[in-house]
């Protein structure tokens, strides 16, 4: 499905201020004159989060002009009931209205708005998409698992070590987890990144579904081990398919998700999460082990009080750690690179590449 063109869509409504991004200045010239009329947006509606980025082209990639993220738990209970609940739908609609308003005030003209596992799983997923359109004017696209895996690769591949012959990229989501084997290649356009994808898989489990199955508030060592074993079983087919490729030179893991960024924040001892210190961080296997031990030793109340976790994620983070541990056991690596980027950045890169923003070789 092609990216959404927002010209003519009803995006009216008051804007929600975000002090962490610069105010738009209509008088400021854009980096490339032929593209100055385009402001891009990427929206990722997952099982747990609703995230938006608004950006304009820059000489190296793009410049973020607005952003939004809210935990909505759209997929709460869907693995048991098969349906999106009314409470989850109402939470999500409220967040999507804020996204619409931000897109309107920033003058977005090109966008892709995607929904992932919760809407793929739910019997009423298509009904929800229509309700979103009627309520907000936004056209959400339910993407398949292959598309989700490739967008994750497009968003994170720039952090892969160029000297590595192979990289295992993983994105731990709320309802699914995508795993991609990236071959060596130079950083570049999204179509070049796609050519580097040798293998991919989408596990039908994530932090929400795993926590609902095993529990996430009080996680004993036995429960944690059971979660790891469950994920390991789901990984078996992909592990066999990748085979000996993980023994290549400078192999490493590249992780994107709230799980790995939380782990990095705990490792750094951050009192409050700081993306600038986390995105691109290298962690050794021993450092990952130490951070996992710290997290697993915390009580639920301690996780709530931690500035890198908080009340909204305290019951999910250990499920994410179990997924990470299963991946590390299946694909042993001396180091892991942490990415605070993903699907939204991949969407923006693909939109701008399709428009020829960097066609003259300006993008590194």
Secondary structure, DSSP 4 states (H G I P E B T S, - for coil): -PPEE-TT----SPPPP-TTSPPP-TTSPPSSGGGTT--EEEEEE-SSEEEEEEEEE-SSSEEEEEEEEEE--TTTTHHHHSS--HHHHHHHHHHHHHHHHHHHHTT--EEEEEE-HHHHH-TTHHHHHHHHHHHH----EE--HHHHHHHHHHHHGGGS-TT-SEEEEEEE-SS-EEEEEEEP--S--HHHHHHHEEEEEEES--HHHHHHHH-SSS--HHHHHHHHHHHHHHHHHHHHHHGGGGGSTT-EEEEESHHHHHHHHHHHT-SS--HHHHTT-EEEHHHHHHHHHHHHHS-HHHHHH-TTT-TTTTTTHHHHHHHHHHHHHHS--SEEEEES--HHHHHHHHHHHHTTTTTTTT--
